[in-house]
Amino acid sequence: MKNYATAREKERSNAEMVGQKRQEKALREFKQVLNDLIFLLRSASDMETVYMYWVNRGREQFVMETKSTVLNNVMFEDRIGFDQHFLDEYKDLDEPVAVEVGEDIPASALKHYYNEVPVKYVTLLPFVNNGETVALTVLESSDHIFTDDKSDVIYSYINALRNVLNTYLEISDLYEQQDEWIDYEERLSVLETRCHRAEMIKRLLNLVQSFLHDGGVSFITQGMESWCNVMNADDAKYAPPVGMKMEERSMAYEAAEQGETEFAIHFNNNPKRLSPRELHSEGATLAIPLIMNDRRQGVVLVYDKNPLIFKESTKHKLINLVRIAGLQIQANDPKLDIDGPIFTNDYNAFLPDLWEQAVDSELARLSRVDNKFHSWFGLVTISDLPELRTKLRIEQLDEMQRDLIAAFNPSQFGYSGILGYNSDYVYSFFIQSKDPDAVHNWSQSLKKKFSGSVELSNGIHIETGIKVGYVKLDEEYEDCYEVLSNAKSALSQALKSKNEAI
């Protein structure tokens, strides 16, 4: 496997070197053609000086490409600001124009001449590409401008320049596309590794995030008898809170239901990505189902404020990344039962690996993005476990654990959160909300729900107290293990408390 990877890396490196050399050769030849064209234009038109500047609008500069002159007192700057050159007035020119020095422009504006300005007439030839003037060719003469008998020269030059530039731009675009796919192949190596499926999802989300400019990536999957957002990319902006429940008539729902990728540009906050309660529905969203042997195991939500990010080639890349991640998960664990949810245990609680990755992601987001949500991590358990163990059979205890996961689900009380498995009868929870009192209110709701007899799904009634210990996430925590350690300490204190509640 290592030798194969090394050989492939060597092959990619060789391909990159060949592509780069070809591109450099094409650029050198292109510049030489332009240089020859300018020389021929000056010679055929009997002009003293001819030169060409690129119009760099991003940096607001004119960039010298080539020049030809018979004069000795000429000195050009390679780069010069728009506001420092007389061409600034003509940078949006779309038709040839002739002007006279002293009448239309002052002689002092021709700063590339020193001692004196020997020319009197200036002809400007614009090159327009995609509706924008990208270059200006300037012809300067002391005794004439273009006459009718010279019109063939100028139009031949314009046509030749247009053909050369268009050909070069097409070649450059092809090289860029080639480099783009080489880069994409390099990125795929992030997924080509043996790791837990939860880590694979984390890798996938962060990889997809690298394609975005002003957006985020989230993973929706099933657990706690519902579908919800369980993880965001480390740099995800405008992400829905962890635990937000997937609702019908949302993009995530359609992708999960139909097993097909959904794409939409949002207007007036519609369509919804995940839920009517989400804060942001702007720009555009791509909802990609994670499918394994026709089984929907999740949905990857990709969203950005700029809809132009989602070119057809980009959509293809992102959909393919999700597909490859799914195949890699199966390859890493051939015995994985994909006929049921693969991110939960038998009690419908999310796997420890999953909620650990989710907590780490949210810790990263605390310092990287503007997060409007408060986040808490903690542990919850029942206080009368010894009595229940003597009262119930093993299969009834297993049923009780499934019922407890459903009963503790924060969405049952209107809060976004997930429940994970920590150990038997001890469950982790992660809650996110704009409400600073969300975790307190949720715990008080649990207290009320379990204040009396609670009926399980098998008809058995139990009576037990609830104990909760939690911490609020902040930038002082380094990772989920430190968070978990403090949450365990908080739960330990709660278990020692005589208060039967929280």
Disulfide bonds with the S-S distance in Angstrom:
none
